[in-house]
Each structure stands twice: as C-alpha cells, then as structure tokens.
Amino acid sequence: MAGVDTLFGPSSSLVDVCLDRAGRSLPDAFTYSVPVELADRVVLGSQVLVPLQRGRAMGYVVGFPKSTELKRLRGLLSVESDFPAFDEHLLALARWMSKYYLCSLVDCLRTIVPRGLQRTAEVLFDVVDPLAAQRHLETLDPSGKEAQVLALLLGSDRPVSRAELRKEVAGDFSPALQHLVADGLAEEQSSVSPAKTRARMARVAELTDAGREALLEVKELARRAPRQAALLERLAARPGPTPLAALEAAGSGMSAVANRLAELGWILLYQIEDLRRPDDAFGGDGGPVELEAQQRAALQQLRQSLDSGARKTFMVHGVTASGKTEVYLGAVEHVLGKGKQAIVLVPEISLTAQLMGLFRARFGDRVAILHSRLSAGERFDEWRRLRRGEAQVAVGARSAVFAPCPNLGLIVVDEEHEPSYKQDLTPRYHARTVAEQRATMAKACLVLGSATPSLESYYRAMVGTYRLLSLPRRVRDRPLPTISLIDMRRETTWTDGLAETLSQPLVERLGQHVAAGGQVILFLNRRGFSTVLLCSKCGEVARCDHCDVSLTYHRPDHSLRCHHCDLRRPTPEFCPQCEGTEIFLRGAGTQKVEAELAERLPHVRVLRMDRDTTRRRGAHVHLLRDFVEKKADLLLGTQMVAKGLDFPSVTLVGIVSADTALTLPDFRASERAFQLLTQVSGRAGRGESPGEVVIQTYNPEHFSILCAIRQNYEEFFSQEMAQRRELPYPPFAHLVNLIISDEDEAVAAGSARRAAQAVIAAAGTNAGQTEVVGPAPCPLARLRGRWRHHFLVRDASRARLTAVLTEALGKLTPEDRSRLTVDVDAVTLL
C-alpha cells in the first residue's frame, strides 16, 4: 500500500527523492520504496508526494539506487506529474550548480523546472467524527493546547493547515495535535496544489468521406438546410481540422449545426491541443544575407568546430553593427542541418522581440521563445515544444539556458558581458557560466559575443582558453559614429533654481537630426522624475522606511517611490522634520527629461521606454514597433535601449549622464561605464546615414569615458586589467561575496563576524592564499527592512575556495545559515 512503512527486500524498487521543502537544510535526497501500483509511472524527473516523519511533501525523483542500508523504508504516496520535469542532462547540470554555487540541489531544480509545472503539498487536519470530538472537547481544560486545537478544527467548515493553527494557537501545539490524531479524533489529509497551467484543448471539426459525398449535392442541401451546406463548404475549403471557435466567429449557432452534421456522420468532432504561441516578435526579412569576408571567416571556424564534434568556446569580439547576429544565424543553421538543437541567450527581454523576428524569419516554427514576460500557458507550451523536438531553437533571456534541449549542439550568449545574466536570488547563477558547463556536458559549441566583452572572458581569449574571432569593422565598411563630449561643469544652465538636464548643444543637435529626417535615442539610466526630495531649511531628504536609499519622485501620480522595495507615499507639501515649505527636487530621471523635451522641443514626438512604461505585458514590443515604424522621432529610455537593438534610421544618440555608473562603490564601476557608453553609442549610424553621439559628463577626464570616446576596447582592457591584477580582482582571483541580513542590525553584524571566523578557521594554513576581507556593512546597508553586512572571500584556486567555503558553511548554526546569502562570482558588491 502506498505510503506505509515497508521492509526492504532484494526485489523492491527504490527511488531517491529530492524534497521540495523551502527554508530547510536537508540532504539532497531521501530514499523511498515504490509501491507496485506506481511502478510504471515513476521516471527520473517525476514529481511525487512522499510521507515525512511529520507531514508530507512534494519532491522530485533524482535517482534509482540499487540498494540501501536502511531496513525499513516508507513508500511513495502518489505520482503528481504526467511527464518528467527534467531529464538526466538537466539533473546533472543542477547537481553541478549545487556544488559550484554552494546551494541546495532543490534550489537548483526549482530554477530549472518551469513554475507552471511546480506543485506544492500541504498537510491539512480535520475531525473524524464531529460528535465524538465535541464530547471529548467538553472533558478538556479550555485553556490547554489540545482544547484550543480541537475547538478550531470543530469550528472550521473545511480542513485546517498548520499555518492556520499557528496563527490562532500560541506556542508549540504539535504534541496536542499528534495526540488527537493518535486517538482517532483528528486525521491528516494531503492537499497537492494543481499545476498552474496545463495543455489547452480546442474542439475541431473535420470532413468525413460521407461529408464529401454530401457536398456533391450541395445545391440541393443549400435549399433544404443552407447553414449545413455553408458549414460543409467552409470545411472543404480549409485543409485539416478546423477549430469550432473559428466557425462560430463566422456565424453564431455554428456549434449546433456542427453537432447535427456529426450526428449525420458528415463531419468528425474531436479535441486537439491548441498551442499558445507568443506574438512578440517583429523585424526580419527571412532569407540569409551575403556575408562579408570577416563574417565568413568567423562562421567558417564555427562550422569546422561543429563538424569536428570537439567542444570549444569561441569569443566573438566585434564592434557594434559588425554583423555578429548573422554569424549566429549561420552557426544555428549549420547545427540544425546536423539534426541538433541550439539555445540563443539575450540579456534583456526587450531584445528578444527583434532577435525573435530575425530567427523566426529564418527558421519559422522551429524557434521557441522563453522569458519571464510570457504568460504561464505560453511558456508551458513553448517549453513542451522544445522538449518534444517540435522546436529546435530556444531564444530567450537568462533562464532559457535551462531549455529542455536533449540534443544540444550549440549555445550562443549574445552581449555576454551584461550583468543581467547574473541572477540575484538563490541560486545566484550566471547564465554565461552555466552555459559553459552545459556545453561541456553536451559536447556542444559555445559562442560568446560582444562589442565590449567582460574582462574575464576577453582574458580567457587572450590566454587561449577561448578561441578569439574578431569582427573589427562595421558591415559595408560603415564608419563608427563620431563622438563628442559636453563638459557639464561649463554647460549646466539653471531655470527657476533648477538645473536643466539637457545642455543647449545637445538640444540643438536633437532638433537638427530630427529636422533632417533621422531618429534619435536618448539614454539616461534612471527612471522617475527626480531622484531626491530635499528640504532647503533643514537638509532633510525623503528616504525609504525599509531601505537605505532616498525616495524617487514620480510626477504622473505625484508620489515618492522606492525602486528597491516599491514603497510608495504621497509627496508631502511641507518637510515632516521641520515643517518647512521650501522643498526642492534634485536629480533627474527619464520622466524629467521627457518633460524637458516637451518644453524645449515640442514638435519632436517622444516615446519613453523604462520599467514604468513597460509594466504591462507586451508593452516593450509595442513601443519598439512604433519606433521602427517611425511613429516617433525620439526614443528615450534606460538601459533597455542601450544595447542590441538595431534601428537603421537612428543617426544620433544622446547620453544624458555618463557618470551614473562611475559613482557606484563597486570594483566593476569603470568597466560598466565603458561598456554602457560604448554599447549605447553603437546604436547610431547603423543604416546608410552616418551616426553621431553626444555625451554629457561631469568627469571628462575619466579613462573609461575617454576610451569609450576613442572606441578603443583594447586600451580600456589594458588599463583596467593593470588595476585588477594589483588588487587582485577577477580574473586574477575568484571572488565570493557572503551577505548576512537580519531585521536587527546587531544580529546581522554578529552573524557576519561568526561566519567570517568560520571561513578563516576552515582556511587554516591556507589563510595566506584564501583571503577574507571584512566583514563590514554593505554599501546598501538596509534593504527591504533587513540590515546587511558582508565579507569577501577570494582565492586564486577555485577548488581551494570551494572546499574552504563548503567546510565553513557546514559549521554554521542553522540560525546563522538562514541569514546568509552566498554570491559566487559576484558581479556587484552593493
């Protein structure tokens, strides 16, 4: 019988199950027996319900041990999935991630398995016999735990969960609950949440041979039953099954007519799966283009690697608009010709629409798209198309690296330098690193592409770990844009006590380019209207109650908002500290720039693209499509508009502030600034008309800005690497950031000290090689109500660093471990 204890025998079937239990430190798997009635449904990746010592839980089947030292096992209760959530390849990847990122296996499996497939289990309690329970309640002390629990069960019209009992009964009520169950007065029930999505079915109609014969007498039928004749003719005109919904759209009451025709045997009515296909692609002209010499040379090396079967990583370093995407398309076409699958990653969801248009134009329905803005149903259907082999190319953002492609031959990571490839929740994986490991396991080819490669990737190309492919020229020998610098220390003007965000030279160039028929991209990596609300009398700044940041003013609803925890409050009319009325706005966001453009260039049609304007599903696609169709002259945006997009009509790019990234207290600040400036500059001059870039800055002498103006990656690489080598920071050392947080600052600080001491103790005699820096408060000291401290651990040896941290983490108390976040290969230290 499912779920009961069974004696283990040599013929028993065993499974290892990874329990899906949040917030608990558990082994990766527990062994269970498989009851005979479930044996034919249990496969690797099945979601199963299992009994625990107290309660029940969902889990994933992760192995089939041949034997166990345990003498008594509990059996599976049920199988809760119709097909596996992962295969052996993705399970192996999850196990590697667990070790590399120092997290639990179930954390990695939750990341890999689509949310629409994930199920949860809850144990509920109810009375067995209400009359017997009521009589027993009358004999109990009303203040006792058993009486309180039993009264709640009797008073509820449905089974009650532990969480509900916890809200009403103070202290530990588990012994009382167990006593009621043991006495037969209460019983446990399992509740498994339904899958969040499932296949969508559609009722369809199809002509039979009898129906085709009836069509021979259609004129006579039209006289007697015109609607039946019309429906038969409509079905005859459409090959294959026709959805009844389409017939109903052509005329009401068609379902009843179809039912009558089915009774006559003239049509068949049945259900088929109705796939939900995302409609968020645009652009692409279909056929392959003639490649230039530098593109052909790069593609030839990729083809040779794919044909040889040797697993290699290529670094495609090409200036903006050098034709990297066509190289990717050629490589994907080649791998599909060999009967294999490909994954193509992009850093921003906003980039998937244009890239998807190019890939669909070339490969049609063989392409599936995966990203978080899809509906649960769309993502579920695209995932299954890949799993079933109906689609051979997965295009998507970070999580598409886990696409179910069992016959993988190629992974492309476009704009590989982007920090958005790093997840900020556990497991804090980097899609580029995971892609490299997945390619290694699949013996697939990995292609990393960028005009501004990360220092780590370019260094690996320099030392021969990756093979470097260079595209040093734009296609058709188009010139790189000319770049000019505006020193805002001299150009800033003031109106009514407020600094204007746009300098006069930039405004003039905007107007001139629009008048000449060109389009403009204006970039500012801050949303909202103003970043600071300041009292001029006492200096008070409006700050978030839960985070160590100032609140941003949003003009549309006259609110102050925190961009970290989303706290919102009305903008005050006077200072809450001193009650002064002299309150000023300082700093600029995209909303302020939009307002300034409306005032100074009222004839220019502006689209704003930031998180506020793209919250609604599909909004980013509509904005980009409108810009492509020239329904606007100027696209104003944050980093969403800074990379990857290809607009041939853009002749001018304006960078409102080149200093935003430089002010961050982070060792990658200079690298980020250079990459962002170079990337956004590369949006200009991609068509027949030459491009121009105007950069506003208060730091015109900074080497990152000067290298970006000269568009010289090698110069920047050389200078920045010298600093990294001296400190040392990646790529000269492996870096892990350990963040400890708690609602009590003293608790967070104490826990951080103990964690750091545990790492130092684990390093032992390696202390000179495994370096611990800190602990100290994080630059962003408070976030979402929790105080944050951190310390860095770095080492030139990855294996030694992992071993030290694994030992140290194992010695922490459960309380300290629960406060700790481990960020391996951290891309930011904020």
Number of C-alpha atoms within 10 A of each C-alpha: 12 18 20 14 15 18 12 19 11 8 8 14 18 22 24 19 26 25 26 23 15 9 8 11 12 15 11 15 18 17 22 27 25 25 21 11 10 14 14 9 15 21 19 20 24 22 29 22 27 24 20 11 6 9 15 22 22 24 27 26 25 25 19 16 12 11 15 14 6 9 9 14 19 21 24 26 23 20 21 20 17 10 15 17 22 24 17 13 15 23 20 14 19 25 17 17 23 20 14 18 20 20 20 21 23 24 19 23 24 15 16 21 19 18 15 16 19 20 20 16 20 16 18 19 19 22 25 15 13 15 12 12 19 15 10 13 18 11 9 14 11 12 8 12 20 21 20 20 22 22 17 18 21 21 10 11 9 12 18 20 18 15 11 11 18 14 8 11 15 10 8 10 17 16 11 17 22 16 13 19 17 11 9 14 20 22 18 19 16 18 16 16 12 14 14 13 17 13 15 13 12 15 16 21 22 21 23 14 11 12 21 17 11 16 18 10 11 19 13 13 16 14 10 11 13 14 17 19 21 15 18 22 16 14 19 16 9 11 10 12 17 19 18 17 13 11 19 13 10 12 11 10 12 20 16 12 16 24 15 14 21 18 12 12 15 20 23 18 19 13 13 13 12 13 17 16 16 18 14 20 20 20 17 15 13 14 10 13 9 9 15 13 11 20 23 15 15 20 22 15 15 27 17 11 17 21 12 9 12 13 17 19 23 22 24 27 23 22 24 28 25 25 19 25 17 18 21 26 19 22 25 27 20 19 24 19 10 12 11 20 26 26 27 26 28 23 24 21 17 25 23 26 26 20 24 24 20 23 29 22 19 19 19 13 15 18 22 27 29 26 17 13 15 18 15 17 19 21 24 22 23 24 23 18 21 22 18 13 16 14 22 25 30 29 25 26 25 27 19 22 26 23 27 25 26 18 16 24 25 28 28 26 27 23 24 25 24 22 16 16 23 21 16 13 12 16 26 20 25 22 24 25 14 19 26 21 17 24 21 16 15 17 17 28 27 27 27 26 24 23 28 28 23 20 20 14 20 24 18 15 19 13 9 10 15 20 18 19 22 19 22 13 17 18 21 12 9 17 15 22 22 17 18 13 17 21 16 18 12 9 16 15 15 10 7 6 8 12 14 18 20 22 18 15 12 20 14 13 18 26 16 13 17 19 13 9 12 21 24 29 26 25 27 22 21 21 25 24 24 23 23 20 24 18 22 14 14 14 13 15 19 23 17 25 16 18 21 19 20 19 27 28 31 23 15 9 9 13 16 28 23 22 16 14 14 13 15 16 14 12 17 15 11 13 21 12 13 12 14 14 14 13 20 14 16 16 18 24 23 26 23 20 25 17 14 15 21 14 10 14 15 11 13 16 15 21 20 21 23 22 16 13 14 16 11 10 12 16 15 22 21 15 20 24 18 14 20 19 9 14 14 17 24 24 22 24 26 18 17 21 25 24 24 26 20 20 18 17 23 27 27 29 31 26 25 24 21 23 19 15 19 19 10 16 13 15 16 20 17 21 20 22 20 25 26 21 26 26 24 24 31 26 30 30 28 24 18 11 15 17 25 23 28 23 23 24 21 16 18 18 10 13 16 28 25 17 19 21 21 13 23 16 19 12 15 23 19 11 13 17 18 11 12 17 13 9 11 17 18 22 18 18 19 21 23 23 22 22 23 29 27 21 16 12 17 11 16 23 21 15 24 27 18 15 27 22 15 19 24 20 15 20 22 11 10 15 14 10 14 24 18 20 13 15 22 16 21 18 15 15 18 22 20 16 16 19 24 26 27 28 21 19 22 23 24 18 13 13 11 16 22 19 13 20 22 17 15 19 19 11 15 17 12 13 9 20 17 15 18 23 19 22 26 20 20 21 22 15 20 15
